[in-house]
Amino acid sequence: MKKPSFKSIPKKKQGAKAKKFKSFKWPKEENVSEVCLAGDFNDWSSVPMEKCEDGFQAIIELEPGEYEYKFIVDGEWREDPSAMKFAVNEFGTNNSVVLVD
């Protein structure tokens, strides 16, 4: 009887982009009760962030690329104070920009 041959299974398809986890943080501030995250990666839908010891945090799985986002702090749209890059939006204010590689 002939032994079956096994082919190695490719880890990912050619050209497929592997998603990566990206952490977004808002620093701890007095009197802030809710922080949400919104960006072009979720059609600007407001997603509540988890409260943690040093502020608020959300971990999002994203494909490699460049994304614009903002935080919504107690109802007020705010830029990420730790962002390294910004892009002017249609309202004349800045969106924060993150690069996922």
N, CA, C and O atoms as a MOPAC input file, in Angstrom:
PM7 MOZYME 1SCF
protein

 N      0.83900 1    -1.18900 1     0.00000 1
 C      0.00000 1     0.00000 1     0.00000 1
 C      0.88100 1     1.25000 1     0.00000 1
 O      1.88100 1     1.31900 1     0.71400 1
 N      0.50600 1     2.20200 1    -0.78600 1
 C      1.26600 1     3.44500 1    -0.93600 1
 C      0.97800 1     4.38400 1     0.22600 1
 O     -0.17600 1     4.57200 1     0.61200 1
 N      2.04400 1     4.97700 1     0.78700 1
 C      1.87200 1     5.95300 1     1.87800 1
 C      1.24400 1     7.22100 1     1.33500 1
 O      1.59600 1     7.66200 1     0.24100 1
 N      0.30600 1     7.82600 1     2.08800 1
 C     -0.26500 1     9.09600 1     1.63000 1
 C      0.78200 1    10.19100 1     1.70400 1
 O      1.61400 1    10.20400 1     2.61100 1
 N      0.74300 1    11.09700 1     0.76000 1
 C      1.67200 1    12.22700 1     0.79500 1
 C      0.94700 1    13.44400 1     1.36500 1
 O     -0.22700 1    13.67200 1     1.07300 1
 N      1.64300 1    14.20300 1     2.16100 1
 C      1.05700 1    15.38300 1     2.78500 1
 C      1.75400 1    16.62100 1     2.25100 1
 O      2.98200 1    16.70400 1     2.23700 1
 N      0.98200 1    17.54500 1     1.83100 1
 C      1.53300 1    18.81700 1     1.37100 1
 C      1.47300 1    19.79600 1     2.53100 1
 O      0.54600 1    19.76000 1     3.33900 1
 N      2.43800 1    20.64600 1     2.60600 1
 C      2.39700 1    21.64800 1     3.66800 1
 C      1.28400 1    22.65100 1     3.36700 1
 O      1.06000 1    23.03400 1     2.21900 1
 N      0.61300 1    23.05100 1     4.40300 1
 C     -0.48000 1    24.01300 1     4.28100 1
 C      0.11300 1    25.40500 1     4.38100 1
 O      0.81100 1    25.71200 1     5.34800 1
 N     -0.15600 1    26.25600 1     3.39200 1
 C      0.40700 1    27.61800 1     3.46700 1
 C     -0.16700 1    28.37200 1     4.65100 1
 O     -1.33800 1    28.21500 1     4.99500 1
 N      0.66700 1    29.19100 1     5.26900 1
 C      0.24000 1    29.96200 1     6.43700 1
 C     -0.77100 1    31.03600 1     6.06500 1
 O     -1.70700 1    31.30300 1     6.81800 1
 N     -0.58000 1    31.64600 1     4.90900 1
 C     -1.55200 1    32.62800 1     4.43400 1
 C     -1.48400 1    32.67700 1     2.91600 1
 O     -0.46700 1    32.32700 1     2.31800 1
 N     -2.55400 1    33.10400 1     2.31100 1
 C     -2.59900 1    33.20500 1     0.86300 1
 C     -1.69300 1    34.33400 1     0.39300 1
 O     -1.49600 1    35.32400 1     1.09700 1
 N     -1.14500 1    34.17000 1    -0.80700 1
 C     -0.33000 1    35.23200 1    -1.38900 1
 C     -1.14800 1    36.51100 1    -1.48900 1
 O     -2.28000 1    36.48700 1    -1.97300 1
 N     -0.60600 1    37.58900 1    -1.05300 1
 C     -1.28200 1    38.87200 1    -1.16400 1
 C     -2.23900 1    39.18100 1    -0.02600 1
 O     -2.72100 1    40.30900 1     0.07600 1
 N     -2.52900 1    38.20100 1     0.84000 1
 C     -3.44100 1    38.45200 1     1.95700 1
 C     -2.72200 1    39.29400 1     3.01000 1
 O     -1.53900 1    39.08400 1     3.27900 1
 N     -3.43000 1    40.23000 1     3.59100 1
 C     -2.84800 1    41.08400 1     4.61700 1
 C     -3.21000 1    40.53700 1     5.99100 1
 O     -4.38800 1    40.35300 1     6.29900 1
 N     -2.21500 1    40.28300 1     6.80300 1
 C     -2.44800 1    39.78300 1     8.14900 1
 C     -2.89800 1    40.92800 1     9.04200 1
 O     -2.27700 1    41.99100 1     9.05700 1
 N     -3.97000 1    40.71300 1     9.78100 1
 C     -4.44600 1    41.74700 1    10.69400 1
 C     -3.56500 1    41.78800 1    11.93200 1
 O     -2.98300 1    40.78100 1    12.33600 1
 N     -3.47900 1    42.97700 1    12.52500 1
 C     -2.68900 1    43.16500 1    13.73700 1
 C     -3.53700 1    43.89300 1    14.76100 1
 O     -4.44400 1    44.64800 1    14.41200 1
 N     -3.23500 1    43.66200 1    16.01900 1
 C     -3.92600 1    44.34900 1    17.09000 1
 C     -3.24600 1    45.68700 1    17.35400 1
 O     -2.02400 1    45.77000 1    17.47000 1
 N     -4.05700 1    46.72300 1    17.44600 1
 C     -3.55600 1    48.07100 1    17.72800 1
 C     -4.24500 1    48.59700 1    18.97100 1
 O     -5.47100 1    48.55700 1    19.07500 1
 N     -3.46300 1    49.08600 1    19.90500 1
 C     -4.00000 1    49.62200 1    21.15300 1
 C     -4.13800 1    51.14200 1    21.05100 1
 O     -3.20600 1    51.83500 1    20.64200 1
 N     -5.30300 1    51.64200 1    21.42700 1
 C     -5.57100 1    53.08000 1    21.48100 1
 C     -5.79400 1    53.43700 1    22.94500 1
 O     -6.54800 1    52.76000 1    23.64400 1
 N     -5.14200 1    54.49800 1    23.40800 1
 C     -5.25100 1    54.88800 1    24.81600 1
 C     -5.58400 1    56.36400 1    24.95800 1
 O     -5.08900 1    57.20900 1    24.21300 1
 N     -6.43400 1    56.64900 1    25.93100 1
 C     -6.71100 1    58.02000 1    26.33900 1
 C     -6.20900 1    58.14900 1    27.76700 1
 O     -6.57100 1    57.33100 1    28.61400 1
 N     -5.37000 1    59.17000 1    28.06800 1
 C     -4.78800 1    59.28700 1    29.41200 1
 C     -5.83500 1    59.61700 1    30.48600 1
 O     -6.88200 1    60.20500 1    30.21500 1
 N     -5.51000 1    59.22100 1    31.67500 1
 C     -6.38300 1    59.46800 1    32.82400 1
 C     -6.52800 1    60.96900 1    33.05600 1
 O     -5.54400 1    61.70800 1    33.07500 1
 N     -7.78000 1    61.40500 1    33.23300 1
 C     -8.08600 1    62.81300 1    33.51600 1
 C     -9.13900 1    62.85800 1    34.60700 1
 O     -9.98200 1    61.96700 1    34.70700 1
 N     -9.08500 1    63.89100 1    35.41500 1
 C    -10.10900 1    64.09100 1    36.43700 1
 C    -11.45700 1    64.36300 1    35.78000 1
 O    -11.52000 1    65.04000 1    34.75400 1
 N    -12.50100 1    63.86000 1    36.34400 1
 C    -13.88600 1    64.11500 1    35.93200 1
 C    -14.25600 1    63.59600 1    34.54000 1
 O    -15.28300 1    64.01500 1    34.00700 1
 N    -13.47500 1    62.70900 1    33.92800 1
 C    -13.84900 1    62.08900 1    32.65200 1
 C    -14.53000 1    60.76400 1    32.97200 1
 O    -13.95200 1    59.88900 1    33.61700 1
 N    -15.77500 1    60.63300 1    32.50500 1
 C    -16.51400 1    59.41000 1    32.82200 1
 C    -16.62300 1    58.43700 1    31.65800 1
 O    -16.80100 1    57.23800 1    31.87700 1
 N    -16.51700 1    58.93600 1    30.40100 1
 C    -16.63700 1    58.03700 1    29.26000 1
 C    -15.76300 1    58.51200 1    28.11100 1
 O    -15.73300 1    59.69800 1    27.78300 1
 N    -15.04500 1    57.56000 1    27.50000 1
 C    -14.24700 1    57.83800 1    26.31400 1
 C    -14.60100 1    56.78300 1    25.27800 1
 O    -14.64700 1    55.58900 1    25.57300 1
 N    -14.85300 1    57.24900 1    24.05200 1
 C    -15.16500 1    56.35700 1    22.93600 1
 C    -14.14100 1    56.58300 1    21.83100 1
 O    -13.47700 1    57.61800 1    21.78500 1
 N    -14.02600 1    55.60800 1    20.95000 1
 C    -13.11600 1    55.67700 1    19.81500 1
 C    -13.92400 1    55.58800 1    18.52800 1
 O    -14.83000 1    54.76300 1    18.41600 1
 N    -13.60000 1    56.43000 1    17.56500 1
 C    -14.25700 1    56.38800 1    16.25300 1
 C    -13.20000 1    56.67700 1    15.19200 1
 O    -12.28900 1    57.47500 1    15.41400 1
 N    -13.32700 1    56.02000 1    14.03500 1
 C    -12.36700 1    56.25300 1    12.96700 1
 C    -12.85600 1    55.72600 1    11.63800 1
 O    -13.93500 1    55.14200 1    11.53400 1
 N    -12.03700 1    55.94400 1    10.62400 1
 C    -12.43700 1    55.45800 1     9.30600 1
 C    -12.40700 1    53.93300 1     9.23400 1
 O    -12.94700 1    53.35600 1     8.29100 1
 N    -11.78900 1    53.27100 1    10.21000 1
 C    -11.76300 1    51.81200 1    10.26700 1
 C    -13.09400 1    51.20800 1    10.72400 1
 O    -13.31600 1    50.00800 1    10.56400 1
 N    -13.98200 1    52.03800 1    11.29500 1
 C    -15.30300 1    51.54000 1    11.71300 1
 C    -16.42800 1    52.48900 1    11.28600 1
 O    -17.45700 1    52.59700 1    11.95300 1
 N    -16.20700 1    53.17700 1    10.15200 1
 C    -17.18900 1    54.12300 1     9.60500 1
 C    -17.58000 1    55.20700 1    10.59700 1
 O    -18.71500 1    55.68500 1    10.59200 1
 N    -16.63800 1    55.59100 1    11.44300 1
 C    -16.81300 1    56.66300 1    12.42000 1
 C    -17.92700 1    56.37100 1    13.42300 1
 O    -18.58400 1    57.28600 1    13.92000 1
 N    -18.12900 1    55.08300 1    13.71400 1
 C    -19.08400 1    54.68700 1    14.75700 1
 C    -18.39700 1    54.81300 1    16.11000 1
 O    -17.22700 1    54.45900 1    16.25400 1
 N    -19.10700 1    55.30700 1    17.07600 1
 C    -18.57000 1    55.49800 1    18.41400 1
 C    -18.52300 1    54.16200 1    19.16400 1
 O    -19.55300 1    53.52000 1    19.36900 1
 N    -17.30900 1    53.75100 1    19.57200 1
 C    -17.11600 1    52.49600 1    20.30600 1
 C    -16.59200 1    52.82500 1    21.70300 1
 O    -15.51500 1    53.40600 1    21.83100 1
 N    -17.34200 1    52.46200 1    22.75900 1
 C    -16.87100 1    52.74400 1    24.12000 1
 C    -15.54000 1    52.05100 1    24.41200 1
 O    -15.31800 1    50.91100 1    24.00600 1
 N    -14.66800 1    52.75200 1    25.11600 1
 C    -13.37500 1    52.20500 1    25.51000 1
 C    -13.45900 1    51.72600 1    26.95500 1
 O    -14.27900 1    52.21100 1    27.73400 1
 N    -12.60400 1    50.77400 1    27.30300 1
 C    -12.57100 1    50.23800 1    28.66300 1
 C    -11.78600 1    51.16800 1    29.57700 1
 O    -10.71600 1    51.66400 1    29.22300 1
 N    -12.34500 1    51.39100 1    30.75800 1
 C    -11.64200 1    52.19400 1    31.75300 1
 C    -10.56500 1    51.31200 1    32.36600 1
 O    -10.82000 1    50.16300 1    32.72700 1
 N     -9.35700 1    51.85900 1    32.48000 1
 C     -8.25900 1    51.12100 1    33.09000 1
 C     -7.54000 1    52.02800 1    34.08600 1
 O     -7.90100 1    53.19300 1    34.25500 1
 N     -6.53600 1    51.48800 1    34.73100 1
 C     -5.83800 1    52.21500 1    35.79100 1
 C     -5.26500 1    53.55800 1    35.33900 1
 O     -5.28100 1    54.53400 1    36.09000 1
 N     -4.75500 1    53.59800 1    34.09600 1
 C     -4.12400 1    54.83300 1    33.62900 1
 C     -4.94000 1    55.57400 1    32.57200 1
 O     -4.38000 1    56.33200 1    31.78000 1
 N     -6.25900 1    55.36400 1    32.55200 1
 C     -7.13300 1    56.08400 1    31.63200 1
 C     -8.16000 1    55.17600 1    30.98100 1
 O     -8.90600 1    54.47900 1    31.66800 1
 N     -8.19800 1    55.18500 1    29.65800 1
 C     -9.13100 1    54.37100 1    28.88700 1
 C     -8.35900 1    53.69600 1    27.76500 1
 O     -7.38700 1    54.24600 1    27.24900 1
 N     -8.80300 1    52.48900 1    27.38700 1
 C     -8.09400 1    51.74900 1    26.35800 1
 C     -9.06900 1    50.95300 1    25.48400 1
 O    -10.08700 1    50.45100 1    25.95900 1
 N     -8.72800 1    50.85400 1    24.19000 1
 C     -9.43800 1    49.98300 1    23.24800 1
 C     -8.39000 1    49.28400 1    22.40300 1
 O     -7.40800 1    49.89900 1    21.98700 1
 N     -8.59600 1    48.00400 1    22.15000 1
 C     -7.70000 1    47.24900 1    21.29800 1
 C     -8.50700 1    46.80500 1    20.08800 1
 O     -9.51000 1    46.10300 1    20.21800 1
 N     -8.05600 1    47.22500 1    18.90500 1
 C     -8.76600 1    46.98500 1    17.65000 1
 C     -7.88200 1    46.15300 1    16.72800 1
 O     -6.67300 1    46.37200 1    16.65300 1
 N     -8.49100 1    45.19400 1    16.02600 1
 C     -7.76100 1    44.40400 1    15.04200 1
 C     -7.90500 1    45.07300 1    13.67600 1
 O     -9.01600 1    45.24800 1    13.17700 1
 N     -6.76400 1    45.44800 1    13.07400 1
 C     -6.75600 1    46.18700 1    11.81100 1
 C     -5.78400 1    45.56800 1    10.81400 1
 O     -4.76600 1    44.99100 1    11.19500 1
 N     -6.11100 1    45.69700 1     9.54000 1
 C     -5.17700 1    45.32300 1     8.48400 1
 C     -4.12000 1    46.41000 1     8.38200 1
 O     -4.37400 1    47.55100 1     8.76800 1
 N     -2.93600 1    46.08000 1     7.86700 1
 C     -1.91800 1    47.11800 1     7.68600 1
 C     -2.44800 1    48.26600 1     6.83300 1
 O     -3.17200 1    48.05100 1     5.86000 1
 N     -2.08000 1    49.47200 1     7.20700 1
 C     -2.52200 1    50.65200 1     6.47600 1
 C     -2.49400 1    51.87600 1     7.37000 1
 O     -2.04300 1    51.81800 1     8.51400 1
 N     -2.97700 1    52.97400 1     6.83800 1
 C     -3.03200 1    54.24000 1     7.56600 1
 C     -4.49200 1    54.55100 1     7.85300 1
 O     -5.33400 1    54.46300 1     6.95900 1
 N     -4.79600 1    54.91300 1     9.09200 1
 C     -6.17200 1    55.14800 1     9.51900 1
 C     -6.29300 1    56.48300 1    10.24600 1
 O     -5.39100 1    56.88800 1    10.97900 1
 N     -7.42300 1    57.16100 1    10.03200 1
 C     -7.73600 1    58.39100 1    10.75900 1
 C     -8.73600 1    58.05000 1    11.86100 1
 O     -9.60800 1    57.19900 1    11.68600 1
 N     -8.59300 1    58.72500 1    12.99300 1
 C     -9.46800 1    58.45100 1    14.13300 1
 C     -9.52500 1    59.64800 1    15.07000 1
 O     -8.72300 1    60.57700 1    14.97200 1
 N    -10.49100 1    59.60400 1    15.98100 1
 C    -10.61300 1    60.59000 1    17.05400 1
 C    -11.20100 1    59.90000 1    18.28300 1
 O    -11.82400 1    58.84200 1    18.19100 1
 N    -10.98400 1    60.52800 1    19.42500 1
 C    -11.61600 1    60.09700 1    20.66100 1
 C    -12.83000 1    60.98100 1    20.92100 1
 O    -12.85100 1    62.14700 1    20.52700 1
 N    -13.82100 1    60.43500 1    21.57200 1
 C    -14.98900 1    61.20700 1    21.99200 1
 C    -14.97700 1    61.14900 1    23.52500 1
 O    -15.30900 1    60.12900 1    24.12800 1
 N    -14.59100 1    62.25200 1    24.12200 1
 C    -14.40300 1    62.32600 1    25.57600 1
 C    -15.59300 1    63.05600 1    26.17800 1
 O    -15.76200 1    64.26200 1    26.00000 1
 N    -16.41400 1    62.29700 1    26.89700 1
 C    -17.65000 1    62.84700 1    27.47500 1
 C    -18.43200 1    63.67100 1    26.44200 1
 O    -18.91400 1    64.76400 1    26.74100 1
 N    -18.54600 1    63.13100 1    25.23000 1
 C    -19.33900 1    63.75500 1    24.17400 1
 C    -18.59800 1    64.74900 1    23.29100 1
 O    -19.15900 1    65.22400 1    22.30400 1
 N    -17.35000 1    65.07400 1    23.62200 1
 C    -16.57300 1    66.05400 1    22.85300 1
 C    -15.50400 1    65.34400 1    22.00700 1
 O    -14.70100 1    64.57200 1    22.53000 1
 N    -15.50600 1    65.61500 1    20.69000 1
 C    -14.52300 1    65.02400 1    19.78400 1
 C    -13.15100 1    65.62500 1    20.05400 1
 O    -12.98700 1    66.84500 1    20.05700 1
 N    -12.14300 1    64.73800 1    20.28600 1
 C    -10.80000 1    65.20800 1    20.63700 1
 C     -9.73800 1    64.45100 1    19.85400 1
 O     -9.92300 1    63.28300 1    19.51300 1
 N     -8.62900 1    65.11900 1    19.57100 1
 C     -7.47900 1    64.48800 1    18.93300 1
 C     -6.73100 1    63.64400 1    19.96600 1
 O     -6.84500 1    63.87100 1    21.17100 1
 N     -5.97900 1    62.68700 1    19.48300 1
 C     -5.12900 1    61.86500 1    20.34100 1
 C     -3.90600 1    62.69600 1    20.73200 1
 O     -3.13800 1    63.09400 1    19.85600 1
 N     -3.70400 1    62.96700 1    22.02600 1
 C     -2.55700 1    63.78900 1    22.42900 1
 C     -1.21800 1    63.10800 1    22.15900 1
 O     -0.18200 1    63.77400 1    22.15300 1
 N     -1.21900 1    61.78600 1    21.93300 1
 C      0.04500 1    61.09400 1    21.68000 1
 C      0.27000 1    60.78600 1    20.19300 1
 O      1.25700 1    60.13800 1    19.84400 1
 N     -0.62100 1    61.23800 1    19.32800 1
 C     -0.47700 1    60.96500 1    17.89100 1
 C      0.73800 1    61.69100 1    17.31900 1
 O      1.06500 1    62.80600 1    17.72400 1
 N      1.39300 1    61.03400 1    16.37500 1
 C      2.56400 1    61.61600 1    15.72600 1
 C      2.20300 1    62.29900 1    14.40900 1
 O      3.00200 1    63.05200 1    13.85400 1
 N      0.98400 1    62.03000 1    13.91000 1
 C      0.57500 1    62.57400 1    12.62000 1
 C     -0.90500 1    62.94600 1    12.67600 1
 O     -1.68900 1    62.31400 1    13.38300 1
 N     -1.27200 1    63.98100 1    11.92100 1
 C     -2.65000 1    64.45200 1    11.87200 1
 C     -3.04800 1    64.72400 1    10.42600 1
 O     -2.19500 1    64.94200 1     9.56700 1
 N     -4.35600 1    64.70800 1    10.16800 1
 C     -4.89200 1    65.03100 1     8.84700 1
 C     -6.08900 1    65.94800 1     9.04000 1
 O     -6.93400 1    65.70400 1     9.90100 1
 N     -6.16000 1    67.00300 1     8.23800 1
 C     -7.29300 1    67.93100 1     8.31800 1
 C     -8.52500 1    67.22900 1     7.75000 1
 O     -8.46600 1    66.60800 1     6.68900 1
 N     -9.64500 1    67.33600 1     8.47600 1
 C    -10.88200 1    66.68900 1     8.02600 1
 C    -11.81700 1    67.70700 1     7.36500 1
 O    -11.48400 1    68.88800 1     7.26000 1
 N    -12.97200 1    67.24800 1     6.92700 1
 C    -13.93300 1    68.10500 1     6.21500 1
 C    -14.54400 1    69.19300 1     7.08200 1
 O    -15.18600 1    70.10700 1     6.56400 1
 N    -14.35600 1    69.11000 1     8.39800 1
 C    -14.89800 1    70.12100 1     9.31400 1
 C    -13.86200 1    71.18600 1     9.67400 1
 O    -14.14200 1    72.10100 1    10.44900 1
 N    -12.65600 1    71.05600 1     9.09800 1
 C    -11.61100 1    72.02700 1     9.35800 1
 C    -10.85000 1    71.77000 1    10.64500 1
 O    -10.06700 1    72.61700 1    11.07600 1
 N    -11.06400 1    70.61700 1    11.26800 1
 C    -10.29900 1    70.24500 1    12.45500 1
 C     -9.39500 1    69.08000 1    12.08100 1
 O     -9.45200 1    68.57600 1    10.95900 1
 N     -8.56400 1    68.65500 1    13.01900 1
 C     -7.64000 1    67.55700 1    12.75500 1
 C     -8.17700 1    66.21700 1    13.21300 1
 O     -8.82700 1    66.11600 1    14.25300 1
 N     -7.89600 1    65.17500 1    12.41500 1
 C     -8.06000 1    63.79700 1    12.85100 1
 C     -6.67300 1    63.27800 1    13.18500 1
 O     -5.69500 1    63.67600 1    12.55100 1
 N     -6.57400 1    62.40800 1    14.15600 1
 C     -5.31900 1    61.74400 1    14.45800 1
 C     -5.11800 1    60.65100 1    13.41200 1
 O     -6.08600 1    60.10500 1    12.88300 1
 N     -3.87500 1    60.33900 1    13.12200 1
 C     -3.55800 1    59.31300 1    12.12000 1
 C     -2.65300 1    58.26600 1    12.76700 1
 O     -1.70200 1    58.59100 1    13.47700 1
 N     -2.98100 1    56.99200 1    12.49800 1
 C     -2.15700 1    55.89300 1    12.99800 1
 C     -1.75500 1    55.02500 1    11.81600 1
 O     -2.54400 1    54.80900 1    10.89600 1
 N     -0.52700 1    54.52900 1    11.84800 1
 C     -0.02400 1    53.62900 1    10.82700 1
 C      0.08700 1    52.23200 1    11.42800 1
 O      0.74000 1    52.03800 1    12.45400 1
 N     -0.54600 1    51.27700 1    10.79100 1
 C     -0.45500 1    49.87900 1    11.20800 1
 C      0.39200 1    49.17700 1    10.15600 1
 O      0.00900 1    49.11200 1     8.98800 1
 N      1.54600 1    48.65000 1    10.57000 1
 C      2.39100 1    47.95400 1     9.58900 1
 C      2.62200 1    46.51000 1     9.94800 1
 O      3.31100 1    45.79500 1     9.22000 1

